[in-house]
Amino acid sequence: MTLNLDLSGRTALITGSGQGVGHGLARTFAEAGAEVLVNDLRAERAEEVAAAIRAAGGAARAVPFDVTDYAAVSAAVADAGPVDILVNNAGNAGPDGFGTRGRFADSEPAGWEPFLRVNLYGVLHCTRAALPGMEQRGWGRIITIVSDAARTGDAFGAAYGASKAGAAALTRSVALESGRHGVTANNIALGTMRTPMTEPLWAEPDAPQAKAILSGYAIRRPGVADDLAALAVVLAGEQGSWITGQTIPVNGGYSFAL
Ligand SMILES: NC(=O)c1ccc[n+]([C@@H]2O[C@H](COP(=O)([O-])OP(=O)(O)OC[C@H]3O[C@@H](n4cnc5c(N)ncnc54)[C@H](O)[C@@H]3O)[C@@H](O)[C@H]2O)c1
């Protein structure tokens, strides 16, 4: 058996890859040989990331759209040509960068909307747009970036956790429906990462909230994009073909499952 991490000949759409985890995955997938479609809400960031990948010798195109707008998503996917690999990464954790901290009993429906629109509807939209082409070609990989909140619950971030759990459940359904057409679908469930999303936590003097969170981790540092890069390439590649419907934690040992 030969280890094969080559994504040459594949096109990978990575949503929200203008910064953070998605940006890291875009660079890794390009290094592995994929053509990367760099999506972000912010067109200029998508262009910058795609240009940097090309400057480093990779293949990338900017494909800016808002994942919450199904018409825009489906038009962009149709224009882009075949999408072999979809990474549903774009996410919203609220204005404080770490879920909107508050008791669900005190919350209002308007506060749930941003989480559901990006983290659940965004994943529904992109998956719906990319899946038929994958099935027709008999090959596809879908990786959805969720959170440990989808597995363990999220005290004071209930709507965020619910949105991620909904996306994770979609993955399992797609895995069941589309496996016979050569499509796999998996979730990567992240613990606390140090990215622009969570920067407010680390920017506080001595970062007391961040330290309190990390005290529950076996490995007491936040994650970085490199921590999931190799796993994502395996799931996206030829040798990921029998791994489907799974939620794989990359979480510094925050939680364990049998
Ligand atoms: N950072 C963490 O601690 C953490 C923990 C668990 C899970 N996650 C998940 O990992 C993923 C990446 O997180 P990150 O920390 O890199 O986030 P980030 O906020 O740093 O980056 C997210 C990117 O998505 C883009 N984006 C946001 N809404 C969009 C939309 N509607 N359409 C298109 N693009 C959009 C943003 O412009 C940004 O470039 C998210 O799904 C997040 O929920 C992050």
The ligand as an SDF file (V2000), in Angstrom:
LIG
                    3D

 44 48  0  0  0  0  0  0  0  0999 V2000
  -12.1960   29.5480   16.1800 N   0  0  0  0  0  0  0  0  0  0  0  0
  -12.6640   28.5940   16.9870 C   0  0  0  0  0  0  0  0  0  0  0  0
  -12.3270   28.5190   18.1810 O   0  0  0  0  0  0  0  0  0  0  0  0
  -13.6050   27.5650   16.4460 C   0  0  0  0  0  0  0  0  0  0  0  0
  -14.0170   26.5370   17.2920 C   0  0  0  0  0  0  0  0  0  0  0  0
  -14.8860   25.5690   16.8080 C   0  0  0  0  0  0  0  0  0  0  0  0
  -15.3330   25.6450   15.5100 C   0  0  0  0  0  0  0  0  0  0  0  0
  -14.9140   26.6690   14.7130 N   0  0  0  0  0  0  0  0  0  0  0  0
  -15.4510   26.7310   13.3610 C   0  0  0  0  0  0  0  0  0  0  0  0
  -14.3910   26.7340   12.4250 O   0  0  0  0  0  0  0  0  0  0  0  0
  -14.7830   27.4820   11.2700 C   0  0  0  0  0  0  0  0  0  0  0  0
  -13.7360   28.5200   10.9600 C   0  0  0  0  0  0  0  0  0  0  0  0
  -13.5870   29.3540   12.0960 O   0  0  0  0  0  0  0  0  0  0  0  0
  -12.5020   30.5180   12.1680 P   0  0  0  0  0  0  0  0  0  0  0  0
  -12.1360   30.6190   13.5860 O   0  0  0  0  0  0  0  0  0  0  0  0
  -11.4720   30.3520   11.1370 O   0  0  0  0  0  0  0  0  0  0  0  0
  -13.4520   31.7770   11.7880 O   0  0  0  0  0  0  0  0  0  0  0  0
  -13.1050   33.2570   11.3220 P   0  0  0  0  0  0  0  0  0  0  0  0
  -14.2380   34.1200   11.7870 O   0  0  0  0  0  0  0  0  0  0  0  0
  -11.7190   33.6500   11.7160 O   0  0  0  0  0  0  0  0  0  0  0  0
  -13.1710   33.1460    9.7420 O   0  0  0  0  0  0  0  0  0  0  0  0
  -14.3970   32.8560    9.1240 C   0  0  0  0  0  0  0  0  0  0  0  0
  -14.3760   33.3450    7.6930 C   0  0  0  0  0  0  0  0  0  0  0  0
  -15.6750   33.0760    7.1490 O   0  0  0  0  0  0  0  0  0  0  0  0
  -16.1170   34.2050    6.4230 C   0  0  0  0  0  0  0  0  0  0  0  0
  -17.5770   34.2470    6.4480 N   0  0  0  0  0  0  0  0  0  0  0  0
  -18.3740   34.5550    7.4980 C   0  0  0  0  0  0  0  0  0  0  0  0
  -19.6510   34.5400    7.1230 N   0  0  0  0  0  0  0  0  0  0  0  0
  -19.6680   34.2070    5.8120 C   0  0  0  0  0  0  0  0  0  0  0  0
  -20.6940   34.0550    4.8580 C   0  0  0  0  0  0  0  0  0  0  0  0
  -21.9710   34.2700    5.2000 N   0  0  0  0  0  0  0  0  0  0  0  0
  -20.3590   33.6900    3.5970 N   0  0  0  0  0  0  0  0  0  0  0  0
  -19.0570   33.5040    3.2350 C   0  0  0  0  0  0  0  0  0  0  0  0
  -18.0400   33.6710    4.1010 N   0  0  0  0  0  0  0  0  0  0  0  0
  -18.3420   34.0130    5.3690 C   0  0  0  0  0  0  0  0  0  0  0  0
  -15.5110   35.3870    7.1540 C   0  0  0  0  0  0  0  0  0  0  0  0
  -15.4510   36.5560    6.3270 O   0  0  0  0  0  0  0  0  0  0  0  0
  -14.1380   34.8400    7.5620 C   0  0  0  0  0  0  0  0  0  0  0  0
  -13.1640   35.1040    6.5650 O   0  0  0  0  0  0  0  0  0  0  0  0
  -16.1590   28.0530   11.5850 C   0  0  0  0  0  0  0  0  0  0  0  0
  -17.1760   27.2370   11.0330 O   0  0  0  0  0  0  0  0  0  0  0  0
  -16.2050   28.0150   13.0860 C   0  0  0  0  0  0  0  0  0  0  0  0
  -17.5270   27.9800   13.5980 O   0  0  0  0  0  0  0  0  0  0  0  0
  -14.0560   27.6220   15.1370 C   0  0  0  0  0  0  0  0  0  0  0  0
  1  2  1  0
  2  3  2  0
  2  4  1  0
  4  5  1  0
  4 44  2  0
  5  6  2  0
  6  7  1  0
  7  8  2  0
  8  9  1  0
  8 44  1  0
  9 10  1  0
  9 42  1  0
 10 11  1  0
 11 12  1  0
 11 40  1  0
 12 13  1  0
 13 14  1  0
 14 15  2  0
 14 16  1  0
 14 17  1  0
 17 18  1  0
 18 19  2  0
 18 20  1  0
 18 21  1  0
 21 22  1  0
 22 23  1  0
 23 24  1  0
 23 38  1  0
 24 25  1  0
 25 26  1  0
 25 36  1  0
 26 27  1  0
 26 35  1  0
 27 28  2  0
 28 29  1  0
 29 30  1  0
 29 35  2  0
 30 31  1  0
 30 32  2  0
 32 33  1  0
 33 34  2  0
 34 35  1  0
 36 37  1  0
 36 38  1  0
 38 39  1  0
 40 41  1  0
 40 42  1  0
 42 43  1  0
M  CHG  2   8   1  16  -1
M  END
$$$$
